[in-house]
Amino acid sequence: MEYKFLIKDVLALDCLYNFLSIYERHLCHLILLEKSLVMTERIQKVVILIETLQWKSPIWRYDHDRVLYYETETGQQPIRYYENEIGKIINQQIKNK
């Protein structure tokens, strides 16, 4: 059942970079509910990318100003400034296909 954690990470990553179609998001939820084992090629690529880079979702929270923030070592930053290696790869290789 380790793949369930990876699917959750795929959905978290999609929240940041919006690369999945609505069908693929729905499919991820079906996988989490154990109603499907089918993965699209894009989902498989992202799962492999997450495993390879050992990416973990940042800690997120909404503040009183209704802006989504993520935790850093120095404090909180608005999520729109979140960028890392996996985001660059997704924008170059996965999102544009």
Buried (B, 14 or more C-beta within 10 A) or exposed (E): EEBEEBBBBBBBBBEBBEBBEEEBBEBBEBBBEEEEEEBBEBBEBBBEBBEEEEBEBBEBEEEEEEEBBBEEEEEBEEBEEBEEEBBEBBEEEBBEE
